[in-house]
Amino acid sequence: MTIIAQNKKAHFDYNLFDRFEAGIELKGAEVKSIKQRKASLSDSFARIERGEVFLYGMHVNPYKQSGPFAPNPTRTRKLLLHKKEISKLQGLTTQKGYTLVPTRLYLKKGLVKIELAVAKGKMLFDKREKLRQRTVDREIKRSLKSK
């Protein structure tokens, strides 16, 4: 498994719960560009519409050799999941405050896959508390190393 892109901001902004692996419906030039690691998951999210899951905001740089036929870099892409998984995701995201956030984009056996997480947004005080806890942990490790 080769990781192409990660959404590090998602771990800071959301509490992540269940994770699902999905395929992505891509054009040929997009696959080549993703294999060259020219993709970004920042500010991307997923929605369930009409019984299908769509990914919004993922940026894939156009492949240089595709010329003028390159697709829109931020177009909406369909995610490939089983019906049971989609119904489970729909049940989880209908609860207040829950959303679908992509966390990783990777290659698995030559196929482009994306990891979706069911997430709930963190409050500002939760983020501050996490930062405080990290600084305390760092100081403790430093003091233990110096002894």
Helices and strands as residue ranges (DSSP letters): E 2-6, H 8-13, E 14-24, H 28-35, E 39-40, E 45-49, E 52-56, E 59-60, G 64-69, E 77-80, H 83-93, E 98-108, E 111-121, H 124-146
